[in-house]
Amino acid sequence: MASVFAMRKQDEAPGALHRPIFQQLKAHQEVMAAIHMRDLFAADPARFERFSLQAGELLLDYSKNRISDETMAMLVRLAEEADVAGWRERMFHGDKINNTENRAVLHVALRNRGNHPVFVDGEDVMPKVNGVIERMGVFAEKVRSGEWRGYTGERITDVVNIGIGGSDLGPQMVYQALKPYRHPRLRVHFISNVDGAHVKETLEALNPETTLFIVSSKTFTTQETMTNAHYARDWLLTQSQAEKHVAKHFVAVSTNRGAVTAFGIDPANRFEFWDWVGGRYSLWSAIGLSIVLAVGAERFIELLEGAHQMDEHFRHAPLARNMPVILALLGVWYNNFFGAESHAILPYDHYLRSLPAYLEQADMESNGKSVDRDGNVVDYPTGQIIWGATGINGQHAFYQLLHQGTRLIPADFIVSVEPHTELQEHHDILIANFLAQTEALMRGRTLEETQAQTGQAAPYKVFDGNHPSNAILLQKLTPHALGMLIALYEHKIFVQGVIWNLDSYDQWGVELGKQLASRILPELHAGVPVGGHDASTTALINYYRRMSHRHTGI
Ligand code: G6Q
């Protein structure tokens, strides 16, 4: 299926934008570019009702966007012509839509709480999925209740997840988001960086007798993770002095049974998942074990149920009333028609402070691609640059550029109506700021208004406004609402990938650097000067060899 952008005649350049709907949208953008959102609001008191949508406990207000009914109708046609509905069915059905790796894409099966059968290669995956969830729950309960003891008979107080990328960012973000629900005795730590400072600093504060490690690695070959896991194993053995204790303090989450056993982990304590779970979509799988340990199986299931509710909404709601589709289309609108290069994620919630980093991976590793699923080089912008931080801190840092810079940066504001603390005054201040920011970004302040308000007609006090934003309001940051929120973004990414005709589920762009690093590693301490790289890399390697020799003597 060719994308709406990539439909081309034989003699045209690859990726030519030739679908009539694209040309229509281009012409329409020229009209919309000249209109200020404050005029759209002034002309239509029902704009909020028109451009907002509720799904479960999530409210999306997208009225502060540079859109009209006509814009949305055309964007929905774009989605129809890209066959979003067809691709969506293929994904849910277990078709191998990750074509460069010949894999199904079934994170939705991991939270298929309706439990209807989902087939991969003729096998219903649900019994295995449910089996692992069950095992995770049983194991977590043993640790949480104190039945599972360390090698000296002490209860576990600290859980350390060793993993990187998809085996780190998801569980870490969710653990942080659900901290109010965590078991009072259990602290969870995440080690990802192969910079020794990360593992050292984390373990310094821990007691091997009461520490449980989860080695989370789909492949169990990832250099950073395995280096840290071996260090942690040695750290335990230095104190416990017997190999047999490894089994009490290490469990694994992996698809690689052999490597897990070779590491000394009891195969009974390997929690499996499957090749149809992409790393950055894996927090719903056994990769979420640290979450289950922290908040318990029941809460984890609520997280899955929330995601499932969003899956159902995404699967069944008409495209024009479909939250992930709307977010995706708005992103395409700014990316491909307004030339916006980035998109900011601005949670007004301390517990969601890792969401921007999580979405950076989810989005940019999925859609940061310049070759389409048919192997053609695209000639249109694809994945946006995703970035952000907690909004309230951002206000005192980078919002200057959002308000008065030269770039158009659409933003998502994410807020919870009910706070987790009883500090209502704090919460009201937070909410007032969120509202003020979206209002200011949209309305701006004209020169006349500036003069009237400040007594000065100073151009540097003028705000152009017309900066688009979405507001996503959660009733409360519960496991269920969080599940819905994450699934919302996953499907938004998927829809954009379909429109751009990408395979959003591979990540070949991470390969080359890994390959080069394994060649360079032994060169760092070679006895003679190395060559064979470009002049810069060769000189840097040799500089490092000389200078580090001085201090390590290697
Ligand atoms: C995510 C990527 C990547 C992956 C890590 C860790 O989609 O595939 O971030 O999760 O490279 O891989 P392992 O789980 O195999 O260690």
Residues whose N, C-alpha, C, O or C-beta is under 5 A from the ligand:
A	BS01	G6Q	I164 G165 G166 S167 S216 S217 K218 T219 F220 T222 T225 G278 G279 R280
